[in-house]
Amino acid sequence: MAPQFPHLKPLLVAFFKGASETWRGFTSEFAPGGLIDEATEEEKDLAWMPATNDVNEGALGSFCVLMQWQPQLTLLQYNAQAMFHHNNTQAFMKKNFQADDYKFVHQTARESRGEEKKRREEMVLHAEARIAKQADTAKKRKAKAAAAAQKIAGITLILNREEVVKLKGQALKDHLKAFQAPGAPNMKAIHSSSKVGIIREGLQKAVDLYLAGEWRPIQDTEEGDNDGSDSGEEIEIPDHLMGEDNDSDWEDVTD
């Protein structure tokens, strides 16, 4: 794929030139006369550490397997067992422990019995607090959406292409949503973040489609009116919204 990237070589060279400065800093202790160069074999053995994180990853796998066989174990108990075996604690205890040491270990074990219960209680409280916060956020979001829907439902559609193009600011965005709510077919791909010109062109097109009889705004009344009439009643459009000969009426509407 190199031929497809004309700047690949200069970028790679620049990267290695910059990285070489850091490599010098990382490898300075290996230089002749440095700490590592002058260290004895015993000191090097004491300073040895694995070059990868495979040990920790293996420990996680061991934890998962052990919890499948002993699900009653707490995390504190698992950590204690892992440290006991990894550090060869048994040999150390046989060699160095006195009666007071055993007494101290037993007392510490008794005191730690409530730690796991406390940890689980904290986890439960945290989960409950998170759920309560999510429920409160959902409630506020629902209330905000209902208020926005009520606001849009109260907007009277301007079905005159010369007048609808004069809208601007929040009134333009509200009218965009007011046309989208009853299902203007050309407004689905337009959003409030779209350019003003695109929104205005979309509104004009929606008016043209309405006047051509290709769509009609329908009220969403699933339960029907109180008098038992069918749902889906067409919105009555005032006569002054359909005409173009009365500019004073438009001033009242747009205001």
Backbone bond lengths (Angstrom), bond angles and torsions (degrees), N, CA, C in turn:
res aa  C-N    CA-C-N  psi(-1)  N-CA   C-N-CA  omega(-1)  CA-C   N-CA-C  phi
1 M - - - 1.461 - - 1.530 112.66 -
2 A 1.333 117.59 -6.06 1.465 120.81 -176.70 1.526 113.36 -54.52
3 P 1.348 119.55 -40.88 1.467 118.76 -180.00 1.520 114.12 -60.72
4 Q 1.336 117.26 -21.03 1.461 120.81 -179.68 1.529 112.08 -79.58
5 F 1.337 116.95 -10.01 1.456 121.02 -177.66 1.534 108.96 -121.30
6 P 1.313 117.42 92.34 1.470 120.36 -174.64 1.528 113.63 -64.68
7 H 1.330 117.74 -22.82 1.466 120.32 -177.72 1.528 112.47 -101.80
8 L 1.316 116.91 11.74 1.466 120.20 -175.87 1.530 111.70 -62.14
9 K 1.326 117.97 -49.24 1.460 120.79 -175.72 1.533 112.80 -63.09
10 P 1.343 119.76 -50.73 1.476 118.45 179.55 1.518 113.24 -62.87
11 L 1.329 117.41 -34.48 1.462 120.07 178.34 1.527 110.75 -67.39
12 L 1.333 117.14 -42.22 1.458 120.95 -179.81 1.531 110.91 -65.51
13 V 1.320 116.21 -41.61 1.467 120.32 178.58 1.526 110.35 -63.53
14 A 1.326 116.82 -43.85 1.467 120.36 178.68 1.524 111.32 -62.13
15 F 1.335 116.22 -38.42 1.471 119.91 178.40 1.526 111.52 -62.37
16 F 1.326 116.16 -47.39 1.469 118.93 -178.24 1.531 112.09 -67.78
17 K 1.329 116.65 -33.04 1.465 118.98 177.24 1.526 110.57 -64.46
18 G 1.335 116.01 -41.72 1.461 119.12 178.20 1.519 112.20 -69.93
19 A 1.343 116.57 -38.53 1.467 120.54 -178.65 1.525 111.66 -69.08
20 S 1.333 116.95 -27.51 1.467 119.35 -177.41 1.523 111.74 -62.48
21 E 1.332 116.65 -30.78 1.466 119.31 177.82 1.526 110.06 -65.24
22 T 1.308 116.88 -41.40 1.468 120.74 179.25 1.520 110.98 -69.47
23 W 1.332 116.11 -38.75 1.471 119.00 179.74 1.529 110.87 -61.21
24 R 1.319 116.69 -36.19 1.469 119.47 178.05 1.526 110.67 -62.09
25 G 1.326 115.85 -39.69 1.458 118.69 178.99 1.516 112.72 -67.87
26 F 1.336 116.55 -38.16 1.462 120.23 -178.94 1.532 112.30 -72.35
27 T 1.312 116.65 -28.30 1.466 119.53 -174.14 1.521 113.18 -104.74
28 S 1.330 117.42 7.11 1.468 119.47 -177.23 1.530 112.18 -63.86
29 E 1.336 117.43 -32.22 1.465 119.97 -178.36 1.525 112.88 -73.49
30 F 1.350 116.73 -10.21 1.465 120.02 175.47 1.535 111.97 -89.03
31 A 1.318 117.00 -8.12 1.467 120.44 -176.36 1.531 110.57 -64.94
32 P 1.308 118.22 153.55 1.475 120.90 177.38 1.531 111.54 -54.73
33 G 1.328 115.45 129.70 1.447 120.84 -177.58 1.511 113.53 89.39
34 G 1.338 117.56 -2.08 1.457 121.48 179.93 1.518 111.98 -82.15
35 L 1.339 115.59 -179.81 1.470 120.99 -176.50 1.522 111.59 -59.94
36 I 1.325 116.96 -46.91 1.465 119.88 -176.91 1.527 110.75 -71.18
37 D 1.299 116.05 -38.36 1.464 119.72 -179.00 1.530 111.22 -63.49
38 E 1.316 117.70 -36.70 1.458 121.49 -176.47 1.530 113.07 -93.96
39 A 1.342 117.83 -3.64 1.460 119.90 -179.12 1.518 110.73 -70.76
40 T 1.335 115.95 147.33 1.463 120.95 177.28 1.521 109.70 -78.93
41 E 1.333 116.78 167.52 1.458 120.85 178.97 1.523 110.77 -61.80
42 E 1.336 117.56 -37.52 1.468 121.17 178.87 1.523 110.41 -64.99
43 E 1.314 117.38 -41.71 1.467 120.34 178.88 1.528 111.40 -66.89
44 K 1.315 116.80 -36.89 1.464 119.81 177.55 1.530 110.79 -65.80
45 D 1.342 116.67 -39.18 1.466 120.15 177.94 1.527 110.88 -64.10
46 L 1.339 116.46 -40.25 1.462 120.28 179.96 1.528 112.05 -67.76
47 A 1.326 115.44 -31.69 1.466 119.91 -177.66 1.516 113.04 -88.13
48 W 1.333 117.66 -1.18 1.468 119.81 -175.41 1.517 111.46 -65.94
49 M 1.325 116.46 142.61 1.462 122.47 173.69 1.522 108.47 -148.55
50 P 1.335 117.74 151.78 1.473 119.94 -178.67 1.523 111.14 -63.87
51 A 1.295 116.30 147.04 1.469 121.44 -178.13 1.515 112.89 -83.35
52 T 1.333 117.67 -11.53 1.462 121.30 -178.60 1.516 109.78 -125.73
53 N 1.326 115.24 176.14 1.465 122.23 179.09 1.528 111.37 -100.22
54 D 1.329 117.38 20.54 1.456 121.23 -175.50 1.523 112.83 -60.82
55 V 1.338 116.78 -31.24 1.468 120.06 -178.80 1.524 110.45 -63.63
56 N 1.327 116.44 -45.91 1.461 119.92 179.56 1.519 111.48 -65.59
57 E 1.330 115.89 -39.89 1.457 118.91 178.15 1.521 110.76 -65.19
58 G 1.342 116.95 -37.88 1.460 119.99 176.35 1.512 111.94 -66.10
59 A 1.341 116.48 -34.83 1.468 120.58 178.69 1.524 110.77 -65.08
60 L 1.321 116.58 -38.64 1.468 119.84 178.05 1.521 110.55 -64.65
61 G 1.330 116.33 -41.16 1.459 119.16 177.48 1.517 111.81 -64.23
62 S 1.350 116.54 -39.78 1.466 120.54 177.96 1.522 110.70 -63.76
63 F 1.322 116.25 -38.83 1.464 120.58 178.96 1.529 110.94 -61.69
64 C 1.332 116.41 -44.66 1.466 120.20 -179.49 1.527 111.16 -62.67
65 V 1.335 116.99 -42.19 1.463 120.80 -179.95 1.521 110.75 -66.10
66 L 1.342 116.96 -45.22 1.459 120.30 -178.59 1.524 111.75 -63.38
67 M 1.330 117.55 -38.56 1.464 120.60 -179.59 1.525 111.50 -68.32
68 Q 1.327 116.84 -23.15 1.460 119.39 175.39 1.534 110.73 -72.26
69 W 1.344 116.09 -33.54 1.461 120.65 -179.95 1.525 111.83 -87.00
70 Q 1.334 117.07 -31.32 1.460 121.11 -178.72 1.531 110.06 -132.17
71 P 1.319 116.91 71.35 1.472 119.68 -175.48 1.522 113.44 -66.65
72 Q 1.341 117.49 -13.48 1.464 119.63 179.87 1.522 112.45 -77.76
73 L 1.333 117.25 -12.26 1.459 120.15 -179.38 1.523 110.89 -66.54
74 T 1.324 115.40 140.13 1.450 119.80 173.16 1.520 108.96 -89.20
75 L 1.310 115.75 165.66 1.459 119.87 178.55 1.525 110.85 -63.89
76 L 1.327 115.91 -35.92 1.460 119.88 178.41 1.524 111.11 -64.10
77 Q 1.336 116.79 -41.70 1.461 120.65 179.26 1.526 111.01 -66.60
78 Y 1.322 117.03 -40.76 1.464 119.28 178.80 1.519 110.94 -62.60
79 N 1.331 116.40 -46.16 1.461 119.82 -179.55 1.526 111.24 -60.91
80 A 1.340 116.34 -39.14 1.460 120.02 179.29 1.527 110.68 -64.20
81 Q 1.336 116.60 -43.63 1.461 119.84 179.49 1.534 111.21 -65.17
82 A 1.335 116.39 -42.62 1.456 119.69 -179.06 1.528 111.13 -62.48
83 M 1.324 116.74 -43.10 1.461 120.26 179.19 1.532 110.73 -67.54
84 F 1.322 116.88 -37.23 1.471 121.77 -179.05 1.535 110.47 -60.05
85 H 1.344 115.72 -46.17 1.469 119.78 -177.87 1.531 111.41 -77.73
86 H 1.318 117.28 -39.82 1.464 119.89 -175.99 1.529 111.35 -67.27
87 N 1.322 117.09 -37.10 1.469 120.83 -177.26 1.526 113.66 -90.75
88 N 1.358 116.76 4.42 1.468 120.32 -178.70 1.532 110.35 54.83
89 T 1.337 114.25 46.50 1.461 120.70 -174.27 1.526 112.40 -64.92
90 Q 1.345 117.14 -32.22 1.466 120.30 -177.51 1.520 111.27 -60.56
91 A 1.333 117.10 -44.56 1.465 120.28 179.50 1.525 110.93 -64.92
92 F 1.323 115.97 -38.26 1.464 119.92 178.97 1.531 111.12 -64.64
93 M 1.342 116.51 -40.67 1.463 120.31 -179.35 1.535 110.89 -65.80
94 K 1.328 116.36 -43.29 1.460 119.30 -179.87 1.527 111.62 -62.04
95 K 1.308 116.24 -33.77 1.459 120.40 -175.87 1.523 112.77 -83.52
96 N 1.352 117.79 -35.07 1.464 119.38 -168.85 1.527 115.20 -119.40
97 F 1.314 118.99 -20.40 1.463 119.43 -172.01 1.524 111.95 -71.01
98 Q 1.362 114.07 141.25 1.453 122.94 171.98 1.523 107.94 -113.90
99 A 1.331 115.80 178.06 1.468 120.24 -177.96 1.518 111.27 -59.79
100 D 1.322 117.44 -40.35 1.467 120.12 -179.65 1.534 111.38 -65.22
101 D 1.335 116.43 -32.22 1.456 119.65 179.21 1.527 111.25 -66.14
102 Y 1.333 116.60 -43.34 1.463 120.50 177.29 1.529 110.39 -62.81
103 K 1.331 115.81 -40.98 1.463 120.30 179.90 1.528 110.32 -61.78
104 F 1.336 116.17 -41.62 1.468 120.69 179.43 1.533 111.29 -64.29
105 V 1.330 116.45 -42.17 1.465 120.60 179.92 1.526 110.43 -63.55
106 H 1.337 116.41 -42.61 1.467 119.52 179.51 1.519 111.44 -63.83
107 Q 1.317 116.75 -40.84 1.458 120.42 179.55 1.533 111.10 -65.48
108 T 1.333 116.26 -40.96 1.468 120.52 178.42 1.522 111.08 -64.21
109 A 1.341 116.02 -38.12 1.462 119.88 179.08 1.519 110.96 -64.79
110 R 1.346 117.19 -40.88 1.466 120.26 178.98 1.532 110.71 -65.06
111 E 1.313 116.13 -40.13 1.465 119.57 -178.55 1.526 112.18 -68.27
112 S 1.322 116.32 -25.77 1.465 119.78 -176.77 1.519 113.09 -87.03
113 R 1.334 117.51 -1.69 1.465 119.28 -177.38 1.523 112.20 -62.04
114 G 1.319 117.45 -34.06 1.468 119.75 -177.43 1.518 114.10 -85.71
115 E 1.345 117.31 -4.60 1.458 119.63 -177.10 1.530 112.06 -66.57
116 E 1.346 116.33 -42.04 1.455 119.17 -179.21 1.522 110.84 -66.63
117 K 1.340 116.97 -39.88 1.462 120.56 177.32 1.526 110.45 -62.17
118 K 1.327 115.53 -41.78 1.460 120.15 179.02 1.527 110.73 -64.01
119 R 1.333 115.84 -40.91 1.466 119.69 -179.78 1.530 110.86 -63.92
120 R 1.331 116.46 -41.90 1.459 119.71 179.81 1.528 111.18 -67.04
121 E 1.329 116.54 -38.71 1.469 119.79 177.56 1.523 110.59 -62.50
122 E 1.330 116.42 -40.24 1.461 120.26 178.10 1.526 110.92 -64.34
123 M 1.342 116.73 -38.01 1.457 120.55 178.11 1.528 110.88 -65.27
124 V 1.352 115.88 -40.88 1.468 119.96 179.21 1.529 110.31 -64.84
125 L 1.331 116.53 -45.19 1.463 120.33 179.53 1.525 111.28 -61.90
126 H 1.331 115.15 -39.84 1.469 118.85 178.79 1.526 110.53 -64.71
127 A 1.343 116.62 -43.66 1.466 120.22 179.81 1.527 111.11 -63.81
128 E 1.342 116.50 -42.08 1.466 120.18 179.39 1.530 111.01 -64.47
129 A 1.333 116.48 -40.85 1.465 119.99 178.75 1.524 110.89 -64.02
130 R 1.335 116.28 -39.59 1.466 120.06 179.16 1.524 110.93 -66.58
131 I 1.334 116.99 -41.28 1.463 120.68 178.92 1.526 110.57 -64.23
132 A 1.355 115.85 -42.79 1.464 119.92 179.02 1.526 111.01 -62.44
133 K 1.325 116.34 -39.66 1.463 120.43 179.03 1.520 110.71 -66.03
134 Q 1.344 116.51 -42.28 1.462 120.27 178.99 1.530 111.02 -64.30
135 A 1.359 116.19 -40.29 1.468 119.76 178.81 1.523 110.72 -64.63
136 D 1.344 116.56 -41.30 1.459 120.40 179.47 1.521 110.52 -65.41
137 T 1.347 116.37 -41.03 1.462 119.97 178.39 1.523 111.00 -64.12
138 A 1.352 116.59 -41.32 1.464 120.38 179.07 1.528 110.68 -64.84
139 K 1.330 116.05 -38.35 1.467 120.22 179.60 1.527 110.57 -64.81
140 K 1.343 116.08 -44.49 1.463 119.77 178.98 1.525 110.74 -65.11
141 R 1.348 116.13 -40.00 1.462 119.63 179.47 1.529 110.90 -63.86
142 K 1.344 115.88 -40.66 1.458 120.32 179.54 1.521 111.04 -65.69
143 A 1.344 116.44 -42.25 1.454 120.04 179.39 1.528 110.78 -65.01
144 K 1.329 116.13 -39.93 1.455 120.41 179.08 1.522 110.87 -64.86
145 A 1.355 116.05 -41.72 1.461 119.99 179.00 1.523 111.09 -65.30
146 A 1.345 116.64 -39.36 1.467 120.23 178.97 1.523 110.79 -64.63
147 A 1.341 116.20 -41.91 1.462 119.99 178.99 1.521 111.16 -64.24
148 A 1.356 115.40 -40.20 1.462 119.12 178.99 1.519 110.75 -66.27
149 A 1.349 116.59 -40.66 1.465 120.37 179.22 1.521 111.07 -64.53
150 Q 1.341 116.33 -39.52 1.467 120.48 178.80 1.531 110.80 -64.86
151 K 1.337 115.02 -39.16 1.461 119.47 178.35 1.521 111.13 -64.16
152 I 1.332 116.35 -44.78 1.460 120.63 -179.38 1.528 111.05 -66.36
153 A 1.350 115.56 -37.08 1.462 119.46 -179.63 1.519 111.64 -65.01
154 G 1.324 117.20 -25.86 1.463 121.04 -179.11 1.514 113.74 -85.43
155 I 1.321 117.63 -1.30 1.463 120.62 -179.39 1.526 109.67 -84.54
156 T 1.325 116.18 130.67 1.457 121.28 175.90 1.518 109.11 -86.72
157 L 1.309 116.49 121.81 1.460 120.83 -177.03 1.524 111.05 -64.30
158 I 1.310 116.09 133.92 1.456 122.52 173.78 1.525 107.15 -92.09
159 L 1.313 116.03 109.51 1.465 120.27 -175.09 1.523 110.08 -106.16
160 N 1.316 115.04 49.90 1.455 122.53 176.64 1.516 106.96 -137.49
161 R 1.323 117.64 117.15 1.462 121.62 -171.10 1.529 112.37 -65.04
162 E 1.341 118.25 -30.25 1.456 119.54 179.03 1.529 112.18 -73.06
163 E 1.319 116.59 -28.56 1.459 119.95 -178.07 1.529 112.39 -90.07
164 V 1.314 116.27 -35.14 1.452 119.25 -177.07 1.523 111.32 -66.54
165 V 1.325 116.89 -26.70 1.458 120.43 -178.49 1.524 111.39 -74.61
166 K 1.332 117.15 -14.49 1.462 120.64 179.97 1.528 112.82 -80.78
167 L 1.335 116.73 -10.83 1.459 119.95 -179.83 1.523 110.63 -65.84
168 K 1.321 116.06 148.31 1.461 120.72 177.55 1.524 110.04 -153.46
169 G 1.326 115.93 166.79 1.462 121.51 178.23 1.515 112.57 64.16
170 Q 1.336 115.39 -142.20 1.457 121.09 -178.22 1.516 111.99 -64.39
171 A 1.336 116.46 -32.98 1.468 119.90 179.12 1.522 110.48 -62.34
172 L 1.334 117.10 -37.23 1.461 120.84 177.68 1.521 111.46 -65.63
173 K 1.345 116.47 -44.48 1.460 120.36 179.10 1.526 111.50 -65.03
174 D 1.334 116.22 -40.69 1.463 119.55 179.25 1.521 110.71 -64.31
175 H 1.314 116.68 -39.12 1.459 119.16 -179.90 1.523 111.08 -69.94
176 L 1.330 116.80 -31.96 1.462 120.08 174.25 1.526 109.96 -57.76
177 K 1.335 116.55 -49.35 1.459 121.01 178.95 1.520 111.62 -66.09
178 A 1.344 116.04 -34.59 1.463 119.50 179.80 1.525 111.03 -66.16
179 F 1.323 118.64 -31.71 1.461 121.29 176.06 1.523 111.20 -78.81
180 Q 1.336 116.62 -33.39 1.460 119.57 -179.72 1.526 111.71 -70.38
181 A 1.350 117.11 -36.56 1.466 121.13 -175.88 1.522 113.00 -58.25
182 P 1.330 120.04 -47.87 1.467 119.44 179.83 1.520 113.83 -81.14
183 G 1.334 118.02 -1.11 1.458 119.98 171.13 1.510 116.52 99.62
184 A 1.335 118.09 35.34 1.465 119.10 174.18 1.529 108.29 -60.00
185 P 1.335 119.03 119.83 1.477 121.56 -168.86 1.519 115.23 -63.75
186 N 1.316 118.36 -28.71 1.466 120.13 -175.44 1.530 113.11 -91.67
187 M 1.336 118.33 0.55 1.459 121.13 -173.21 1.530 113.33 -99.28
188 K 1.328 117.68 -0.20 1.461 120.41 -174.50 1.525 112.79 -64.84
189 A 1.331 116.87 -37.15 1.469 120.67 -175.34 1.523 113.13 -89.16
190 I 1.335 117.31 0.11 1.462 120.97 -178.80 1.530 108.91 -99.30
191 H 1.314 116.64 136.81 1.463 121.66 -178.64 1.522 109.95 -122.83
192 S 1.326 115.23 165.45 1.462 119.86 -179.83 1.524 111.89 -64.84
193 S 1.349 116.98 -20.17 1.451 120.75 178.38 1.530 112.16 -87.16
194 S 1.322 116.84 -3.23 1.463 120.19 178.37 1.527 110.01 -68.05
195 K 1.318 115.64 163.01 1.458 119.85 179.42 1.530 110.23 -64.41
196 V 1.330 115.65 149.55 1.458 121.22 -176.97 1.525 110.86 -58.46
197 G 1.331 116.18 -41.48 1.451 119.32 -179.63 1.525 112.48 -60.96
198 I 1.338 115.83 -39.23 1.465 120.11 179.95 1.525 110.37 -67.18
199 I 1.341 116.82 -40.64 1.466 120.27 179.37 1.526 110.17 -63.82
200 R 1.324 116.56 -45.21 1.466 119.49 -178.84 1.525 111.53 -65.05
201 E 1.319 117.47 -40.70 1.462 119.75 176.85 1.527 110.66 -63.18
202 G 1.353 115.97 -38.36 1.457 119.47 178.20 1.515 112.15 -64.97
203 L 1.330 116.73 -40.62 1.462 120.38 178.81 1.528 110.81 -64.65
204 Q 1.334 116.57 -42.41 1.460 119.30 177.68 1.524 111.29 -62.51
205 K 1.322 116.20 -41.41 1.455 119.91 178.59 1.528 110.90 -64.39
206 A 1.341 116.54 -38.82 1.462 120.15 178.29 1.518 110.97 -63.42
207 V 1.326 116.89 -39.49 1.470 120.93 177.14 1.520 110.11 -63.83
208 D 1.340 116.57 -43.74 1.474 119.90 178.94 1.517 111.14 -60.75
209 L 1.328 116.83 -42.52 1.467 120.32 179.40 1.522 110.91 -64.92
210 Y 1.343 116.00 -36.71 1.466 119.15 178.09 1.526 110.58 -65.51
211 L 1.320 116.18 -47.17 1.460 120.13 -179.50 1.519 111.44 -64.51
212 A 1.341 116.77 -27.27 1.467 120.56 177.66 1.523 111.77 -81.55
213 G 1.318 116.95 -3.62 1.460 121.21 177.66 1.512 114.48 80.40
214 E 1.354 117.99 17.83 1.467 120.55 -177.64 1.532 113.23 -86.13
215 W 1.311 118.79 -12.37 1.470 121.15 173.62 1.511 109.24 -156.51
216 R 1.300 116.38 156.71 1.453 123.15 178.09 1.529 108.90 -137.10
217 P 1.328 118.37 134.55 1.475 120.09 176.81 1.515 110.46 -69.00
218 I 1.315 116.17 126.41 1.460 122.32 -177.58 1.518 109.53 -116.61
219 Q 1.315 117.43 132.58 1.455 121.77 175.61 1.514 109.84 -74.15
220 D 1.329 116.56 136.40 1.466 122.08 179.51 1.510 109.06 -88.87
221 T 1.340 116.59 87.32 1.464 120.92 -179.49 1.507 107.89 -119.28
222 E 1.318 116.75 82.90 1.461 121.94 -174.19 1.523 111.94 -65.27
223 E 1.341 116.75 -31.44 1.457 119.28 -175.71 1.526 112.05 -90.64
224 G 1.348 117.55 -5.42 1.443 121.10 179.50 1.507 111.87 81.36
225 D 1.317 116.08 169.06 1.460 121.16 178.43 1.507 110.05 -78.18
226 N 1.320 116.47 167.30 1.464 120.88 -178.12 1.517 111.99 -65.57
227 D 1.345 116.89 -24.13 1.456 118.56 -178.29 1.518 112.50 -87.89
228 G 1.349 116.78 6.78 1.454 119.78 174.76 1.508 113.76 87.18
229 S 1.339 118.03 10.19 1.455 119.21 179.53 1.515 109.92 -73.35
230 D 1.333 116.45 162.91 1.459 121.52 -177.81 1.513 110.75 -68.91
231 S 1.381 114.99 151.27 1.462 119.88 175.23 1.514 109.49 -75.23
232 G 1.333 115.78 160.36 1.452 119.49 178.64 1.508 112.34 90.44
233 E 1.303 116.48 35.70 1.457 120.48 -179.83 1.517 110.35 -75.84
234 E 1.323 116.64 137.39 1.450 120.12 179.83 1.524 109.98 -70.97
235 I 1.332 114.92 144.31 1.459 120.42 177.17 1.516 109.11 -74.17
236 E 1.315 116.90 133.74 1.448 120.85 176.24 1.519 109.12 -79.35
237 I 1.303 117.76 125.09 1.456 122.92 -179.24 1.522 108.22 -97.00
238 P 1.334 119.05 120.14 1.475 121.38 179.61 1.526 110.59 -57.35
239 D 1.332 115.62 147.46 1.466 120.46 -177.04 1.518 112.32 -61.05
240 H 1.353 115.54 -34.93 1.470 116.77 -175.69 1.526 111.91 -70.58
241 L 1.367 116.84 -15.43 1.463 118.97 176.81 1.521 111.90 -81.68
242 M 1.326 116.50 -18.90 1.454 119.91 -176.57 1.525 111.89 -92.09
243 G 1.318 117.81 -18.32 1.461 120.47 -175.75 1.505 111.97 -95.59
244 E 1.338 115.30 171.49 1.453 120.93 -179.64 1.531 110.65 -128.11
245 D 1.367 116.46 11.71 1.451 118.83 -172.25 1.521 113.43 -104.11
246 N 1.312 118.29 3.44 1.460 120.20 -176.95 1.511 109.19 -130.20
247 D 1.337 117.08 91.31 1.451 121.04 -176.37 1.504 112.23 -70.64
248 S 1.331 118.24 -28.71 1.467 120.20 -178.39 1.511 111.00 -66.11
249 D 1.348 117.25 -34.83 1.457 119.82 177.63 1.513 110.75 -63.85
250 W 1.344 117.88 -37.66 1.456 121.25 -179.46 1.528 112.18 -65.67
251 E 1.321 114.94 -32.61 1.464 117.46 178.00 1.515 110.42 -63.05
252 D 1.346 116.34 -38.37 1.470 118.85 178.15 1.516 111.40 -66.39
253 V 1.336 116.78 -39.33 1.465 120.42 -176.99 1.503 110.99 -69.16
254 T 1.335 116.43 -48.57 1.450 119.49 -176.84 1.509 112.59 -68.86
255 D 1.340 116.88 -29.04 1.459 119.38 175.88 1.504 110.08 -67.24
